[in-house]
Amino acid sequence: MGLNNIQIAVSQEFFTAFSRIPQRQQTKVMQFVNKFRINPTGNGINYEKLNGIKDKNLKSVRIDDTYRGIVLKPEKGNLYLLLWVDHHDKAYEWAKNRVCEINPKLGTIQIYQVSEVEVSNSGSVDVKDSFLFDALRDRELLGVGVPDKLLLMIRSIRLKEDLAKLTDILPDDVYAALNWLAHGEKYEDVLAILTEYGAEENGKVDTEDFSKALRHPVSRQQFQIDPSEEELIKMLNAPLEKWRVFLHPLQRKLVERDWNGSFRVLGGAGTGKTVVAMHRAKWLAERLPKGSDDKILFTTFTRNLAADIQSNLEKIVSRELLKRIEIINLDKWVINFLRQCDYELAIDYGSRTQNYWSQALTLTPSELHLPSSFYREEWLHIIQPQEVTSLAQYIAAPRTGRGVRLSRKERKDIWPVFEEYQLLLTENSLREPSDAMRDARHLLESGKHQLPYRHIIVDEAQDMGMQAFRLLRTMVAECSNDLFIVGDAHQRIYNNKVVLGQCRIKVVGRSTKLRINYRTTEETRLWAIALLNGVKIDDLDGGEDSSEGYISLMHGVKPVVQNFNNIDAEVDAIAAHLNDIKITDGFYNATCVVTRTNKLMEQYEVKLKSRGIEVYRIQRSVPENLSHNGVRIATMHRVKGLEFDRIVLCGINKGIVPLETNKLTSDDITISKNADVQERALLFVAATRAKKSVMVTSSGEKSPYLS
């Protein structure tokens, strides 16, 4: 509670509005907001009555001669809600049809538009007078949070496409509930989700008690309550990164809860999995015993993502607290740990071991006619995960999921290939990354090395394999909140699969799925998910995951897909598109041109620069920084975990996407199928980095994925 029991809160929509006003005006707004934060009733804050508005509790406040803020001052209590800022005419227009009130069913603060006009439907329907929500009673629509003033408008909706037009009118939680109902979810299931948000099933709601309503999880997603000056400055300086403070109720429940063991979070692209993981790390760090050496490990698959997570955690965690969170990709952690243990073997990531693999393949039995790719895949997916070191172990090893069946005799015939490769690695003091993880685990199991980790956060879990999770299980004791694992197998771009239960990580009964996409428009999401149609996706624990039930709260233009006769014509079109973006957005910095390979990236970079386009290459292991001028350019692998306003996917040609490799053309159907799924997932990941728009270009023969 603020000065003299006065409480203030700032709406996330205020930060959105702030980001859109000219920079020269933002300093004055920041000064006003801090003054408002200290005392909203003080001298110099001039409240003005607004005429002809729907909500009489809304007032305007003067910032300067041209800009106004919109504030809600309820009749009951000492509460002030700062809702909007804009040029005075636009601010008054915003307030004209806005209502800010407490929903009598849910107990949440809702901000929405009241319109005198019913929904303009997209087209005719087959059944006369058929409407989208005919099967629901008024009390049921009100029960999922539909404001009474919008009930007639909701009743007038005929098609799902018309509901999509209301994203800017309806409260987010109400739009999500209606969207689920429109797509066939049972009313009871949707109501259960709202109850999980914190809806009051039996309690009577006081529609005048805004202070109580502000504490509701859904309201907390919309407002920053009694912010400090430091918090306000951070948010006003980076208003588009509202995720730092505003968590969805389901996200907040995952973050701020004690779990009796390990917990798994699934969720599609843009649902905020990494955001949840970062806030979870912060929440856990705040609860570490003071004076202890306990730490939290936050790990992920690649150095790129670790660097980006480090940069983002620095924005939401104090310096002192950050000292108790170690952020590092797992391979790097293994290298550091083994060095401390005087480990004398070198870890190789493919450059040196390839020659030894070729030597081992000289022992392949010619009568079996197995391609060389088969042996490598057998090594990666059977030998290494199951830690097979002898013929007897190999004969007994299950080979579930492999496309070629092998008899006992055939296994015996091909074992010398793997035995020779193991021998060559040992003779040359080399280890593969999986070997190194296993060796690190064995050192920990010996009991001679103690780690400081009380909790471990794992991001992008879908890209880690069995050895990685067996190691992680050994790195932290089994206890409450030991492992917090987030991932999405739809985005698996490395051929690693895991069954957590087989790694002694129990998540049965401790798992959830995030289904609301806050980044990608529904149009982009539908285009991207179509790339994976017919593909079975696992849930990281031996089950199957589905993309059903996901929705995006934003809508925009459909991805533009264009094919050109040659690469120069393609680059001309991309350059024209980028110049249009600069006119529309005022800069290139939030747009990224994405290619499949480094070689292609260099080629398109040169061609774009020759056309006068300023280009900034996103560096490996360096966090993305929007302060650098120029359109971004990167490979599909590098943009994983990042987000941009606009994405241009270029060079999506046949032979490039999917990239023709031995795996893709393998005679082993399992190998070729897995390679195809990886390539589809890679394109899916790249497209879903976009918040506003996607352009997809090719030259010559286009990728079969674009058919």
Backbone hydrogen bonds, N-H to C=O, Kabsch-Sander energy under -0.5 kcal/mol:
donor,donor_aa,acceptor,acceptor_aa,energy
2,G,6,I,-1.5
5,N,2,G,-1.3
6,I,3,L,-2.2
7,Q,78,N,-3.0
9,A,80,Y,-1.9
10,V,224,Q,-2.4
11,S,82,L,-2.8
12,Q,222,Q,-2.9
14,F,11,S,-0.8
15,F,11,S,-1.0
16,T,12,Q,-1.6
17,A,13,E,-2.6
18,F,14,F,-2.7
19,S,15,F,-1.8
20,R,16,T,-0.6
20,R,17,A,-1.1
21,I,17,A,-0.6
21,I,18,F,-1.1
25,Q,22,P,-1.6
26,Q,22,P,-1.0
26,Q,23,Q,-0.5
27,T,23,Q,-0.8
29,V,25,Q,-1.8
30,M,26,Q,-2.7
31,Q,27,T,-2.2
32,F,28,K,-2.3
33,V,29,V,-2.9
34,N,30,M,-2.0
35,K,31,Q,-1.9
36,F,32,F,-2.9
37,R,33,V,-2.5
38,I,34,N,-1.9
39,N,35,K,-2.1
42,G,39,N,-1.7
45,I,42,G,-1.4
46,N,44,G,-0.9
47,Y,45,I,-0.8
48,E,60,S,-2.7
50,L,58,L,-0.6
54,K,96,K,-1.8
55,D,98,R,-0.5
56,K,54,K,-0.6
58,L,55,D,-1.6
59,K,71,V,-3.1
60,S,48,E,-2.3
61,V,69,G,-2.5
62,R,46,N,-1.3
63,I,67,Y,-2.2
64,D,67,Y,-1.4
68,R,86,D,-2.6
69,G,61,V,-2.6
70,I,84,W,-2.5
71,V,59,K,-3.1
72,L,81,L,-2.7
73,K,57,N,-2.3
73,K,71,V,-0.6
79,L,77,G,-0.7
80,Y,7,Q,-2.2
81,L,72,L,-2.4
82,L,9,A,-2.8
82,L,80,Y,-0.6
83,L,70,I,-2.9
83,L,81,L,-0.7
84,W,70,I,-1.2
86,D,68,R,-2.1
88,H,66,T,-3.1
91,A,87,H,-3.0
92,Y,88,H,-2.3
93,E,89,D,-2.1
94,W,90,K,-2.5
95,A,91,A,-2.0
96,K,92,Y,-1.5
97,N,93,E,-0.7
98,R,95,A,-1.0
99,V,112,Y,-2.5
101,E,99,V,-0.5
101,E,110,Q,-2.1
102,I,207,T,-0.5
103,N,101,E,-0.5
103,N,108,T,-3.0
107,G,103,N,-2.4
110,Q,101,E,-3.3
110,Q,108,T,-0.5
112,Y,99,V,-2.1
112,Y,110,Q,-0.5
113,Q,169,I,-1.5
114,V,97,N,-2.8
115,S,113,Q,-0.6
121,N,119,V,-0.9
128,K,126,D,-0.5
130,S,127,V,-1.6
132,L,157,I,-2.9
134,D,131,F,-1.5
136,L,133,F,-1.5
141,L,137,R,-2.0
142,L,138,D,-2.7
143,G,139,R,-1.5
144,V,140,E,-1.1
144,V,141,L,-0.6
145,G,142,L,-1.5
146,V,141,L,-1.9
150,L,147,P,-1.9
151,L,148,D,-1.2
154,I,150,L,-2.4
155,R,151,L,-2.3
156,S,152,L,-1.0
156,S,153,M,-0.7
157,I,154,I,-1.4
162,D,159,L,-0.7
163,L,159,L,-1.3
164,A,160,K,-1.7
165,K,162,D,-0.8
166,L,163,L,-2.0
167,T,164,A,-0.9
169,I,166,L,-1.1
170,L,166,L,-2.7
175,Y,171,P,-2.6
176,A,172,D,-2.5
177,A,173,D,-2.0
178,L,174,V,-2.6
179,N,175,Y,-2.4
180,W,176,A,-2.3
181,L,177,A,-2.1
182,A,178,L,-2.7
183,H,179,N,-1.4
184,G,181,L,-1.6
185,E,180,W,-2.5
190,V,186,K,-2.1
191,L,187,Y,-2.7
192,A,188,E,-1.8
193,I,189,D,-1.7
194,L,190,V,-2.1
195,T,191,L,-2.2
196,E,192,A,-2.0
197,Y,193,I,-1.6
198,G,194,L,-0.9
198,G,195,T,-0.6
199,A,194,L,-1.8
200,E,106,L,-0.5
201,E,199,A,-0.8
207,T,205,V,-0.9
209,D,206,D,-1.2
210,F,208,E,-1.5
213,A,209,D,-2.0
214,L,210,F,-2.2
215,R,211,S,-0.6
215,R,212,K,-1.3
216,H,213,A,-1.3
220,R,216,H,-2.6
221,Q,217,P,-0.9
222,Q,218,V,-0.6
222,Q,219,S,-1.2
223,F,219,S,-1.5
224,Q,10,V,-2.7
225,I,223,F,-0.7
226,D,8,I,-3.2
232,L,228,S,-2.4
233,I,229,E,-2.5
234,K,230,E,-2.3
235,M,231,E,-2.3
236,L,232,L,-3.0
237,N,233,I,-2.0
238,A,234,K,-1.0
241,E,238,A,-1.8
244,R,241,E,-1.8
245,V,242,K,-1.9
246,F,242,K,-2.7
247,L,245,V,-1.1
252,R,248,H,-2.9
253,K,249,P,-2.2
254,L,250,L,-1.5
255,V,251,Q,-2.1
256,E,252,R,-3.0
257,R,254,L,-0.5
257,R,255,V,-0.8
259,W,257,R,-0.5
261,G,259,W,-2.1
263,F,483,L,-2.5
264,R,510,R,-1.8
265,V,485,I,-3.2
266,L,512,T,-2.6
267,G,487,G,-0.8
268,G,514,L,-0.8
271,T,268,G,-1.7
276,V,272,G,-2.5
277,A,273,K,-2.5
278,M,274,T,-2.5
279,H,275,V,-2.5
280,R,276,V,-2.6
281,A,277,A,-2.1
282,K,278,M,-2.1
283,W,279,H,-2.6
284,L,280,R,-2.7
285,A,281,A,-2.4
286,E,282,K,-2.0
287,R,283,W,-0.6
287,R,284,L,-1.0
288,L,285,A,-1.2
292,S,289,P,-1.5
295,K,452,P,-2.6
296,I,324,R,-2.6
297,L,455,H,-2.2
298,F,296,I,-0.6
298,F,326,E,-3.5
299,T,297,L,-0.6
299,T,457,I,-2.9
300,T,328,I,-0.6
306,A,302,T,-1.8
307,A,303,R,-2.4
308,D,304,N,-2.0
309,I,305,L,-2.7
310,Q,306,A,-2.4
311,S,307,A,-2.1
312,N,308,D,-2.2
313,L,309,I,-2.9
314,E,310,Q,-1.7
315,K,312,N,-1.0
316,I,312,N,-0.6
316,I,313,L,-1.1
317,V,313,L,-1.8
322,L,318,S,-2.5
323,K,319,R,-1.0
324,R,321,L,-1.8
325,I,322,L,-1.7
326,E,296,I,-3.2
326,E,324,R,-0.5
327,I,325,I,-0.6
328,I,298,F,-1.9
328,I,326,E,-0.6
330,L,300,T,-2.2
333,W,329,N,-2.0
334,V,330,L,-2.4
335,I,331,D,-2.3
336,N,332,K,-2.4
337,F,333,W,-2.7
338,L,334,V,-2.7
339,R,335,I,-2.0
340,Q,336,N,-1.8
341,C,337,F,-1.1
342,D,339,R,-1.7
343,Y,338,L,-2.5
346,A,429,S,-2.7
348,D,346,A,-0.6
348,D,431,R,-2.8
354,Q,350,G,-1.0
355,N,352,R,-0.7
356,Y,352,R,-0.7
357,W,353,T,-2.2
358,S,354,Q,-2.0
359,Q,355,N,-1.7
360,A,356,Y,-2.2
361,L,357,W,-1.9
362,T,359,Q,-1.2
363,L,360,A,-1.8
364,T,361,L,-1.6
368,L,365,P,-1.4
369,H,366,S,-0.9
374,F,371,P,-1.2
375,Y,371,P,-0.8
376,R,372,S,-1.5
377,E,373,S,-2.3
378,E,374,F,-2.5
379,W,375,Y,-2.3
380,L,376,R,-2.4
381,H,377,E,-2.6
382,I,378,E,-1.8
383,I,378,E,-2.1
384,Q,379,W,-2.8
386,Q,382,I,-1.6
387,E,384,Q,-1.3
388,V,383,I,-2.5
394,Y,390,S,-2.1
395,I,391,L,-2.7
396,A,392,A,-1.4
397,A,393,Q,-0.9
397,A,394,Y,-0.6
402,R,399,R,-2.0
405,R,403,G,-0.5
411,R,407,S,-2.3
412,K,408,R,-1.9
413,D,409,K,-2.2
414,I,410,E,-1.9
415,W,411,R,-1.4
417,V,414,I,-1.5
418,F,414,I,-0.8
419,E,415,W,-2.5
420,E,416,P,-2.4
421,Y,417,V,-1.9
422,Q,418,F,-2.4
423,L,419,E,-2.1
424,L,420,E,-2.7
425,L,421,Y,-2.2
426,T,422,Q,-2.1
427,E,423,L,-2.8
428,N,424,L,-1.5
429,S,426,T,-1.5
430,L,425,L,-2.9
431,R,346,A,-2.2
436,A,432,E,-2.3
437,M,433,P,-2.3
438,R,434,S,-2.1
439,D,435,D,-2.8
440,A,436,A,-2.6
441,R,437,M,-2.2
442,H,438,R,-2.4
443,L,439,D,-2.1
444,L,440,A,-2.0
445,E,441,R,-2.6
446,S,442,H,-1.1
447,G,444,L,-1.5
448,K,443,L,-0.7
454,R,295,K,-2.7
455,H,295,K,-1.0
456,I,482,D,-2.5
457,I,297,L,-3.2
458,V,484,F,-2.9
459,D,299,T,-2.5
459,D,457,I,-0.5
461,A,486,V,-2.6
463,D,460,E,-1.7
464,M,461,A,-1.8
466,M,497,K,-0.5
469,F,465,G,-1.8
470,R,466,M,-2.4
471,L,467,Q,-2.0
472,L,468,A,-2.5
473,R,469,F,-2.2
474,T,470,R,-1.2
475,M,471,L,-1.5
476,V,472,L,-0.8
479,C,477,A,-0.6
481,N,259,W,-1.7
481,N,261,G,-0.8
482,D,479,C,-1.4
484,F,456,I,-2.4
485,I,263,F,-3.2
485,I,483,L,-0.5
486,V,458,V,-2.7
487,G,265,V,-2.1
491,Q,488,D,-2.2
492,R,489,A,-1.5
493,I,491,Q,-0.8
496,N,494,Y,-2.6
500,L,498,V,-0.5
500,L,540,L,-2.1
502,Q,499,V,-1.4
503,C,500,L,-1.8
504,R,501,G,-1.2
505,I,500,L,-2.1
506,K,504,R,-0.6
507,V,505,I,-0.6
510,R,507,V,-2.4
512,T,264,R,-1.8
514,L,266,L,-2.8
517,N,515,R,-0.6
517,N,551,I,-3.3
518,Y,270,G,-2.9
518,Y,516,I,-0.6
519,R,270,G,-0.5
522,E,554,M,-2.4
525,R,521,T,-2.7
526,L,522,E,-2.5
527,W,523,E,-1.7
528,A,524,T,-2.7
529,I,525,R,-2.8
530,A,526,L,-1.3
531,L,527,W,-0.5
531,L,528,A,-1.3
532,L,529,I,-1.5
533,N,530,A,-1.3
535,V,532,L,-2.2
537,I,545,D,-0.6
539,D,543,G,-1.4
545,D,537,I,-3.7
550,Y,547,S,-1.3
551,I,515,R,-2.1
553,L,517,N,-1.8
560,V,694,V,-2.3
561,V,559,P,-0.6
562,Q,560,V,-0.5
562,Q,696,V,-2.9
564,F,698,S,-2.0
570,E,566,N,-1.8
571,V,567,I,-2.8
572,D,568,D,-2.3
573,A,569,A,-1.8
574,I,570,E,-2.2
575,A,571,V,-2.9
576,A,572,D,-2.2
577,H,573,A,-2.3
578,L,574,I,-2.6
579,N,575,A,-2.3
580,D,576,A,-1.9
581,I,577,H,-2.0
582,K,578,L,-2.2
583,I,579,N,-1.8
584,T,580,D,-2.5
585,D,581,I,-3.8
586,G,581,I,-0.6
586,G,582,K,-1.5
591,T,588,Y,-2.7
592,C,646,R,-2.3
593,V,632,R,-3.3
594,V,648,V,-3.3
595,T,634,A,-1.9
601,M,597,T,-2.0
602,E,598,N,-2.3
603,Q,599,K,-1.8
604,Y,600,L,-2.8
605,E,601,M,-2.2
606,V,602,E,-2.0
607,K,603,Q,-1.9
608,L,604,Y,-2.4
609,K,605,E,-2.2
610,S,606,V,-1.9
611,R,607,K,-0.6
611,R,608,L,-0.9
612,G,609,K,-1.8
613,I,608,L,-2.2
614,E,612,G,-0.5
616,Y,631,V,-2.9
618,I,633,I,-2.1
622,V,619,Q,-1.1
628,H,625,N,-1.5
631,V,614,E,-2.7
632,R,591,T,-2.7
633,I,616,Y,-1.5
634,A,593,V,-2.1
636,M,595,T,-1.9
639,V,635,T,-1.6
640,K,637,H,-0.8
642,L,639,V,-2.5
644,F,689,R,-2.5
645,D,590,A,-1.5
646,R,590,A,-1.9
647,I,693,S,-2.2
648,V,592,C,-2.6
649,L,647,I,-0.5
649,L,695,M,-3.2
650,C,594,V,-2.2
650,C,648,V,-0.8
652,I,697,T,-2.4
653,N,651,G,-2.3
654,K,701,E,-2.7
656,I,653,N,-1.6
657,V,653,N,-2.6
660,E,655,G,-1.7
661,T,659,L,-0.5
665,T,661,T,-1.5
666,S,663,K,-1.2
669,I,667,D,-0.8
672,S,668,D,-2.2
673,K,669,I,-2.3
674,N,670,T,-2.5
675,A,671,I,-2.2
676,D,672,S,-2.1
677,V,673,K,-2.4
678,Q,674,N,-2.3
679,E,675,A,-2.0
680,R,676,D,-2.3
681,A,677,V,-2.7
682,L,678,Q,-2.2
683,L,679,E,-1.9
684,F,680,R,-2.4
685,V,681,A,-2.8
686,A,682,L,-2.2
687,A,683,L,-2.3
688,T,684,F,-2.0
689,R,686,A,-1.2
690,A,687,A,-1.5
691,K,644,F,-2.0
692,K,645,D,-3.4
693,S,645,D,-1.4
695,M,647,I,-2.3
696,V,560,V,-3.6
697,T,649,L,-3.1
698,S,562,Q,-1.4
700,G,564,F,-2.8
702,K,700,G,-0.6
703,S,652,I,-2.3
706,L,703,S,-1.9
707,S,704,P,-1.4
